[in-house]
Amino acid sequence: MKLKVVKFGGSSLADAKQFIKVKSIVEADEGRLFVVPSAPGKRTYKDEKVTDLLYRCQAKASEGRLFEEEFDIIAQRYIDIAEELRLGVDIRSHLKTVWQDINDGASADYAASRGEYLNGLLLADYLNFAFMDAAGLIFFRENGKFDAEKTQKTFQTEVAHKRRVVIPGFYGSLPGGGIKVFPRGGSDITGSVVARGVNADVYENWTDVSGFLMADPRIVKNPRFIGTVTYSELRELAYMGATVLHEDAIFPVRQACIPINVRNTNAPDEAGTFIVPDSSESEHGGKLTGIAGRTGFTIIAIEKDNMHNEIGFGYRLLSVLNDLAISFEHIPTGIDTMSLVLSDAQIEGKRKALIDGIIKACSVDSVEIYDNLALIAVVGRDMVNAVGVSAKLFTALARAGVNVRMIDQGSSEMNIIVGVESNEFEIAVRAIYEAFK
């Protein structure tokens, strides 16, 4: 029997009907002994996620405003599930506690975490599993960084020997006992942490899609399904916008070489996508695995004669970014040129300070700004060693009439990133897919 940690996303636990599907999945495999739930997601496109409503409640409470309207919607979601499934847990009492805590000034992290906490209570009752609060198992340091070492030690002593346990996703605790949440989508990370903590054989991540596709189906019609992908390939794709799994969910299981299986709660018979260690044989070795991209980037193009011989130029340039708390995406370079590829969100309200800082710190000859850039990552394991990949890529873009503004190939031998005008983004993605499908 393979020991499995199974995480279910918000769409998988949105209402009582979805709970029934989840129970069927858990009971179908005796190895599914640890379950990580998200908060209830949307039931229809008009619905609101419980987590969004909880954030709004806390924001109103912090301003001294009433939040009963939002909280009543939240409460009814949980009450409906409990009543439809005839659960024994006193969910109304727990809801009352959450309301009081928010009203008394609880933090935004605490409020947001209650979505998973309450759903975990319901699911544990429904599955007849034990409930363990993530606040006592998953820890953050005072600076808000995840404390992997303390968390792992706690799992080894408190959890690894147990079976049939529900641990809510998304949150843990700070040294003083306060609640701290992972980034949005962080239940994926919790599932990964739990899988490593109990030394699982497989981490199953159940969502509303049957795994990864070679391209975004909103852009490309019926893109090819990806059966197997390595951790590193997935990191590249997730970073560039493939959002089936939170990109940070890879790290804990990667350290322990635990494969991730992304599967569909609404189609449990489908095998899904396996995310495997980089040392494993991937079905796409030397070929294209996937295409992902995002809009919303700007290029800051810097030119200075003899730049490459000037000691400390790069250090001074990056110091300007550091002083303004700006992170960069890519830095393509030439002999006398260096370009910063930056997210628009990172430089919002900071453009003038950034340009002034670069001119002052680096004494450059010229600085130019190019807006409306989209980045597209073409990802494949050992792709750089497959003859003709670059030729096929750029021929496809040229035939589609797409002007390439930037080219960057990493040393990982795994991806080629091209920058194109935002209005040509979807045209470029479709052209690349047709060339490699």
Buried (B, 14 or more C-beta within 10 A) or exposed (E): EEBBBBBBBBBBBBBBEBBEBBBEBBEEBEBBBBBBBBBBBBBEEEBBBBBBBBBBBBBBBBEEEEBEEBBEBBBEBBEEBBEEBEBEBEBEEBBEEBBEBBBEEBBBBBBBBBBBBBBBBBBBBBBEBEBBBBBBBBBBEEEEEBBBEBBBEBBEEEBBEBEBBBBBBBBBBBEEEEBBBBEEBBBBBBBBBBBBBBEBBBBBBBBBBBBBBBBBEEBBEEBBBBBBBBBBBBBBBBBBBBEBBBBBBBBBBBEBEBBBBBBBBBEBEEEBBBBBBBEBEBEBBBBBBBBBBBBBBBBBBBBBEEBBEEEEBBEBBBBBBEEEEBEBBBBBEEEBBBBBBBBBEBBEEBBEBBBEBBBEBBEBEEBEEBEBBBBBBBBBBBBBEBEEBBEBBBEBBEEBEBEBBBBBBEEBBBBBBBBBBBEBBBBBBBBBBEBBE
